[in-house]
Amino acid sequence: MEYFENILCVTYKELLDIMPKGTLNSQLSREKLDVVSRGGGENNPALYAYSSLPEKYKKRWVERHGEPEKQMREEMIRNIVKKDEKAENFFEDYRYDKNGELVALPEDVKKEYTWNASVLNALMEEFKRLSSSNNKLTGFRRNLWELLLVTSEEWRPVYGHSLPGSVGRLKALINKFRPDNYGVLVSGKYGNSNTLKIEEDGGRYLVALKRSRVPVYTDMEIFEEYNRVAPERGWKPLKSPRSLREWFNSPRVEPLWYDAVYGEMKAHQRYDRKHRTILPGRRDSLWYGDGTKLNLYYRDENGNKCTTSVYEVVDAYSEVLLGYYISDNEDYIAQYHAFRMAIQTSRHKPYEIVCDNQGGHKKNAALGLFSKISRIHRPTAPYNGESKTIENIFYRFQSQVLKKRFGFTGQNITA
């Protein structure tokens, strides 16, 4: 069965499967069947219109082969998606650590992942085709991923793939997947993160070795040291350094050693609760105050090369630097003059002031400065750039403005 000039056709040999040869020859001699192509030559059989078959033979075809339109659509889909041989070889050679032993994926999983990769390749080609030919249509970009999801679902019964069934997850997978990046298709359960079991006392010993600063142990050294003492302490020896690394990086264990290895600030940024605030929609609703290095060299009265600091006040809505005061120390005097200049520049008092809880802020708060010029004063934790957008303004000011100055010292803000 095939399409010829957009007509669904069957061959003489296929018709013999649903009617006797004598009946078929009689139908042809009486011209009961429409001849679409008389064929001729090798591998070029005559074609007859499926629609011209008597109803009883159509029903017989459906009983034996299924709906012809659906059958042909599936056949066309099979021709669209080509099997990715590189993916097949990748999953054939793939090994994962299971209790210290490298084992292959199950055969049905290899087949499933191979077709997942093959379908993803076809979807990416379809994405390029739709983008290039229809990207000028109004609203098309918004519906492009929905069209890809519909296509993916149409291919699911044909290839038996297990790709995500939602737009968001399918989009995320396609963005991560590229040719030869087949590892993203392997489920996390085919690894060692769920198979390594360590007793409580052994786990504490491993964490202690990881946190040690004198001496500092590598993961391989921890693996060897643990296996050295495991027999005398009645612990089960570890079989694989890779499984140990997976255990260290698991969400339950990582917070126990992260601060000792990478520092308290990194651990604070990684694990502490994040408080998200909505930035104001009008000026003078929120002012930020903070001090930083001025990042410019100068010569003092003795000709020595020096640097200094600056305290700045910025409006969070407009990102305008309203006030500043240059001094060697971030004390309450610098803050007082910077906020005074900000009020003179803005000609308004702020509704809310946010600054960190160090330097002279406590003294100014105790003297009532912040309560006199604002309705709300809210302190943030020191050395926490994520809690104040002024840190990012400092970064852009240094990288875009001060960087062009001759005496630039280099950046000290990375927020």
Buried (B, 14 or more C-beta within 10 A) or exposed (E): BEEEEEBBBBBBEBBEEBBEEEBBEEBBEEEEBBBBBEEEEEEEBBBBBBEBBEEEBBEBBBEEBEEBEEBBEBEEBEEEBEEBEEBBEBBEEBEBBBEBEEEBBEEEBBBBBBBBBBBBBBBBEBBEEBEEEEEEEEEBEEBBBEBBBEBBEEBBEBBEBBBBEEBEEBBEBBEEBEEEEBEEBBEEEBBBBEBBEBEEEBBEBBBBBBBBEEEEBEBEEBBEBBBEEBEEEEBEEBBBBBBBBBBBEEEEBBEBBBBBBEEEEEBBBEEEEEEEEEEBEEBBBBBBBBBBBBBBBEEEEEEEEEEBBBBBBBBBBEBBBBBBBBBEEBBBBBBBBBBBBBBEBBEEBBBBBBBBEBBBBEBBBEEEBBEEBBEEBBBBEEEBBBBBBBBBBBBEBBEEEBEEEEEBBEBEBEB
